[in-house]
Amino acid sequence: MKKMRFLAVLVIAVLTTMSVKAQEFSVSADVVSSYVWRGVQYSGVSIQPTLDFTTGGFSIGSWGSAGFDGFLEQDLYTKYAFDFGLSLGVTDYFYPGAASNWFSGDSHAFEANLGYGIENFSLSANYIFAGGGSVGNDLYFELGYAFDKFSIFAGAGNGWHTSTGDFGVVNVGISTSKEIKVTDSFSIPVKASAILNPTTKQYFLVAGITL
């Protein structure tokens, strides 16, 4: 609870000291054939809404996933992106259930996020530092490269990312997207990913649309 209060105070402090230029609220929702995250399938067909507020390089928002099979996840995040490609952030993963509530730390996992992108190359490093909703001290690293028509990625981690908790490669794949034209003024963004988890030897093909 102390860490949650510290995070809330930090976010409020940043919001009150930053410039109000270029403020923007955005809302969207994805409908996906399967919820696969970092090489692990959490749910089948799901609706995944996002609410985001951005001002300058700072953003704060919430992302969620509601599976038709009953799986629920509701996350909060905050991030600051610098002009030279570096980004720093914190994510609060929350998994609601009948025996848990948002003010209980048992269903939360707090993760520090570090990212860097230059031209088509991206790199991220993530570390779970608090919360009872994960193994604890979990690490995850991912490399990505975007080509003209598609992008490739490879990720490795430990803790809740693997079935044994040992460090391993868990998320290798390729993604692509396109706009399907419905009318002259309306089109639907469609995306698809082919994902292999070498550690669990599982393969996933996921498709989704953004509303």
The 8 nearest C-alpha neighbors of each residue, nearest first, counted from 0:
[[1, 3, 2, 4, 104, 102, 103, 5],
 [2, 0, 4, 3, 5, 6, 7, 104],
 [1, 3, 5, 0, 4, 6, 129, 7],
 [4, 2, 0, 6, 1, 5, 7, 8],
 [5, 3, 7, 1, 6, 2, 8, 0],
 [4, 6, 2, 8, 3, 7, 9, 1],
 [5, 7, 9, 3, 4, 8, 2, 10],
 [6, 8, 4, 10, 9, 5, 3, 11],
 [9, 7, 11, 5, 6, 10, 12, 4],
 [10, 8, 6, 12, 7, 11, 5, 13],
 [9, 11, 13, 7, 12, 8, 14, 6],
 [12, 10, 14, 8, 13, 9, 15, 7],
 [13, 11, 9, 15, 10, 14, 8, 16],
 [12, 14, 10, 16, 11, 15, 17, 9],
 [15, 13, 11, 12, 17, 16, 10, 18],
 [14, 16, 12, 13, 17, 11, 18, 10],
 [15, 17, 13, 14, 12, 18, 11, 19],
 [18, 16, 14, 15, 13, 19, 54, 55],
 [17, 19, 20, 16, 54, 55, 15, 14],
 [18, 20, 22, 54, 17, 21, 55, 14],
 [19, 21, 18, 22, 54, 55, 17, 23],
 [22, 20, 54, 55, 23, 19, 53, 18],
 [23, 21, 54, 53, 20, 19, 24, 55],
 [22, 24, 53, 52, 21, 54, 25, 51],
 [25, 23, 52, 51, 53, 26, 22, 50],
 [26, 24, 51, 50, 23, 52, 27, 49],
 [25, 27, 50, 49, 51, 24, 28, 48],
 [28, 26, 49, 48, 210, 25, 50, 29],
 [27, 29, 48, 210, 47, 209, 49, 30],
 [30, 28, 209, 47, 208, 46, 210, 31],
 [29, 31, 46, 207, 208, 45, 47, 209],
 [32, 30, 207, 33, 45, 44, 206, 29],
 [31, 33, 44, 206, 205, 207, 43, 45],
 [34, 32, 43, 44, 31, 205, 42, 35],
 [35, 33, 42, 41, 40, 43, 45, 36],
 [34, 36, 40, 39, 41, 33, 38, 37],
 [37, 35, 39, 38, 40, 34, 41, 170],
 [38, 36, 170, 39, 35, 169, 154, 160],
 [37, 39, 170, 196, 169, 36, 35, 194],
 [40, 38, 35, 36, 37, 41, 160, 196],
 [39, 41, 35, 34, 42, 36, 38, 33],
 [42, 40, 34, 35, 39, 43, 36, 70],
 [41, 43, 34, 40, 66, 33, 70, 44],
 [42, 44, 33, 34, 45, 66, 32, 68],
 [43, 45, 32, 33, 31, 66, 67, 42],
 [46, 44, 66, 65, 31, 30, 67, 43],
 [45, 47, 30, 65, 64, 29, 66, 48],
 [46, 48, 64, 29, 63, 28, 30, 45],
 [49, 47, 28, 63, 27, 62, 29, 46],
 [48, 50, 62, 27, 26, 61, 28, 51],
 [51, 49, 26, 61, 60, 25, 62, 27],
 [52, 50, 60, 25, 24, 59, 26, 49],
 [51, 53, 24, 59, 58, 23, 60, 25],
 [54, 52, 58, 23, 22, 57, 55, 24],
 [55, 53, 22, 57, 21, 56, 19, 20],
 [54, 56, 57, 21, 53, 20, 22, 18],
 [55, 57, 80, 79, 54, 81, 58, 53],
 [58, 56, 79, 54, 55, 53, 78, 80],
 [59, 57, 53, 78, 52, 77, 79, 54],
 [60, 58, 77, 52, 76, 51, 78, 53],
 [61, 59, 51, 50, 76, 75, 52, 77],
 [60, 62, 75, 50, 74, 49, 76, 51],
 [63, 61, 49, 74, 48, 73, 75, 50],
 [62, 64, 73, 47, 72, 48, 74, 49],
 [63, 65, 47, 72, 46, 71, 45, 66],
 [66, 64, 71, 46, 45, 70, 47, 67],
 [67, 65, 45, 70, 68, 69, 44, 42],
 [66, 68, 69, 44, 45, 65, 43, 70],
 [67, 69, 66, 70, 43, 42, 44, 65],
 [70, 68, 66, 67, 71, 65, 42, 45],
 [69, 71, 66, 68, 65, 42, 72, 67],
 [72, 70, 65, 64, 94, 69, 95, 66],
 [71, 73, 94, 64, 63, 93, 74, 95],
 [72, 74, 63, 93, 62, 94, 64, 92],
 [75, 73, 92, 62, 91, 61, 93, 63],
 [76, 74, 61, 91, 90, 60, 62, 92],
 [77, 75, 90, 60, 89, 59, 91, 61],
 [76, 78, 59, 88, 89, 58, 60, 90],
 [79, 77, 88, 58, 87, 57, 59, 80],
 [78, 80, 57, 56, 87, 86, 88, 58],
 [81, 79, 86, 56, 85, 57, 78, 87],
 [80, 82, 85, 83, 84, 86, 56, 79],
 [83, 81, 84, 80, 85, 56, 86, 79],
 [82, 84, 81, 85, 117, 116, 80, 115],
 [85, 83, 116, 115, 82, 81, 117, 86],
 [84, 86, 115, 81, 114, 80, 83, 116],
 [87, 85, 80, 114, 79, 113, 81, 115],
 [88, 86, 113, 79, 78, 112, 114, 80],
 [87, 89, 78, 112, 77, 111, 79, 113],
 [88, 90, 111, 77, 110, 112, 76, 78],
 [91, 89, 76, 110, 109, 75, 92, 111],
 [90, 92, 109, 75, 74, 108, 76, 93],
 [93, 91, 74, 108, 107, 90, 109, 73],
 [92, 94, 107, 73, 74, 106, 72, 95],
 [93, 95, 72, 106, 71, 73, 96, 107],
 [96, 94, 99, 93, 71, 100, 72, 106],
 [95, 97, 99, 98, 94, 100, 71, 106],
 [96, 98, 99, 95, 100, 94, 106, 71],
 [99, 97, 96, 100, 95, 106, 105, 103],
 [100, 98, 96, 97, 95, 103, 106, 101],
 [99, 101, 103, 102, 95, 98, 96, 106],
 [100, 102, 103, 99, 95, 93, 104, 106],
 [103, 101, 100, 104, 0, 99, 105, 3],
 [102, 104, 101, 100, 105, 99, 106, 107],
 [103, 105, 107, 106, 130, 131, 102, 0],
 [106, 104, 131, 132, 103, 107, 130, 99],
 [105, 107, 132, 94, 104, 93, 131, 99],
 [108, 106, 93, 132, 130, 104, 92, 105],
 [107, 109, 130, 132, 92, 91, 133, 129],
 [110, 108, 91, 129, 127, 90, 130, 128],
 [109, 111, 127, 90, 126, 89, 128, 112],
 [112, 110, 89, 126, 125, 88, 127, 90],
 [113, 111, 125, 88, 89, 87, 124, 110],
 [114, 112, 87, 124, 123, 86, 125, 88],
 [115, 113, 123, 86, 122, 85, 124, 87],
 [114, 116, 85, 122, 84, 121, 86, 123],
 [117, 115, 121, 84, 120, 122, 118, 85],
 [116, 118, 120, 84, 119, 121, 115, 83],
 [117, 119, 120, 116, 121, 145, 84, 144],
 [120, 118, 145, 144, 117, 121, 146, 116],
 [119, 121, 144, 117, 116, 118, 143, 145],
 [122, 120, 116, 143, 115, 142, 144, 117],
 [121, 123, 142, 115, 114, 141, 116, 143],
 [124, 122, 114, 141, 113, 140, 115, 125],
 [123, 125, 140, 113, 139, 112, 114, 141],
 [126, 124, 112, 139, 111, 138, 113, 140],
 [125, 127, 138, 111, 110, 137, 128, 136],
 [128, 126, 110, 137, 136, 109, 129, 135],
 [127, 129, 136, 110, 109, 126, 135, 111],
 [130, 128, 109, 108, 127, 135, 131, 110],
 [131, 129, 108, 107, 104, 132, 109, 105],
 [130, 132, 105, 133, 104, 107, 106, 108],
 [131, 133, 106, 107, 108, 105, 130, 134],
 [134, 132, 135, 131, 108, 159, 130, 158],
 [133, 135, 158, 159, 137, 136, 132, 131],
 [136, 134, 137, 133, 127, 128, 158, 129],
 [135, 137, 127, 128, 126, 138, 134, 158],
 [136, 138, 158, 127, 135, 126, 157, 134],
 [139, 137, 126, 156, 157, 125, 136, 127],
 [138, 140, 156, 125, 155, 124, 126, 141],
 [141, 139, 124, 155, 154, 123, 156, 125],
 [140, 142, 154, 123, 153, 122, 155, 143],
 [143, 141, 122, 153, 152, 121, 154, 123],
 [144, 142, 152, 121, 151, 120, 122, 153],
 [143, 145, 120, 119, 151, 150, 121, 152],
 [144, 146, 150, 119, 149, 151, 120, 147],
 [145, 147, 149, 150, 148, 144, 119, 151],
 [148, 146, 149, 145, 150, 119, 175, 144],
 [149, 147, 146, 175, 150, 176, 145, 177],
 [150, 148, 175, 146, 174, 147, 145, 151],
 [149, 151, 145, 174, 146, 144, 173, 175],
 [152, 150, 173, 144, 143, 172, 174, 145],
 [153, 151, 143, 172, 142, 171, 173, 144],
 [154, 152, 171, 142, 170, 141, 143, 172],
 [153, 155, 141, 170, 140, 168, 169, 171],
 [156, 154, 168, 169, 167, 140, 139, 141],
 [155, 157, 139, 138, 166, 167, 160, 140],
 [156, 158, 166, 165, 164, 160, 161, 138],
 [159, 157, 164, 137, 134, 160, 161, 165],
 [158, 160, 161, 134, 133, 164, 157, 137],
 [161, 159, 157, 158, 156, 162, 164, 169],
 [162, 160, 164, 163, 159, 157, 158, 165],
 [161, 163, 164, 160, 159, 199, 165, 158],
 [164, 162, 165, 161, 158, 157, 159, 166],
 [165, 163, 158, 161, 157, 162, 159, 166],
 [164, 166, 157, 163, 167, 158, 161, 156],
 [165, 167, 157, 156, 164, 155, 168, 161],
 [168, 166, 155, 156, 169, 198, 165, 157],
 [167, 169, 155, 154, 198, 197, 170, 156],
 [170, 168, 196, 155, 38, 198, 197, 154],
 [169, 171, 38, 154, 196, 37, 153, 195],
 [172, 170, 153, 195, 152, 194, 154, 196],
 [173, 171, 194, 193, 152, 151, 195, 153],
 [172, 174, 151, 193, 192, 150, 152, 194],
 [175, 173, 192, 150, 149, 191, 151, 193],
 [174, 176, 149, 191, 190, 150, 148, 192],
 [177, 175, 190, 189, 191, 174, 188, 178],
 [178, 176, 189, 188, 179, 190, 175, 187],
 [177, 179, 188, 187, 186, 189, 180, 176],
 [180, 178, 187, 186, 188, 181, 177, 189],
 [179, 181, 186, 182, 178, 185, 187, 183],
 [182, 180, 186, 185, 179, 183, 187, 184],
 [183, 181, 185, 184, 180, 186, 179, 187],
 [184, 182, 185, 181, 180, 186, 179, 187],
 [183, 185, 182, 186, 181, 180, 187, 179],
 [186, 184, 182, 181, 183, 180, 187, 179],
 [185, 187, 180, 181, 179, 178, 188, 182],
 [186, 188, 179, 178, 189, 180, 208, 209],
 [189, 187, 178, 209, 208, 177, 179, 186],
 [190, 188, 208, 177, 176, 207, 178, 187],
 [189, 191, 176, 207, 206, 175, 208, 177],
 [190, 192, 206, 205, 175, 174, 176, 207],
 [193, 191, 174, 205, 173, 204, 194, 206],
 [192, 194, 204, 172, 173, 203, 205, 174],
 [195, 193, 172, 203, 171, 202, 192, 204],
 [194, 196, 202, 171, 170, 201, 172, 197],
 [195, 197, 169, 170, 201, 38, 200, 198],
 [198, 196, 200, 199, 169, 195, 168, 201],
 [197, 199, 196, 169, 200, 168, 167, 161],
 [198, 200, 201, 197, 196, 162, 169, 161],
 [201, 199, 197, 196, 198, 202, 195, 169],
 [200, 202, 196, 199, 195, 203, 197, 198],
 [203, 201, 195, 194, 196, 200, 204, 193],
 [204, 202, 194, 193, 205, 195, 201, 35],
 [203, 205, 193, 192, 194, 206, 202, 191],
 [204, 206, 192, 191, 32, 33, 203, 193],
 [207, 205, 191, 32, 190, 31, 192, 204],
 [206, 208, 31, 190, 30, 189, 32, 191],
 [207, 209, 189, 30, 29, 188, 190, 210],
 [208, 210, 29, 188, 28, 30, 189, 207],
 [209, 28, 27, 29, 208, 187, 188, 30]]
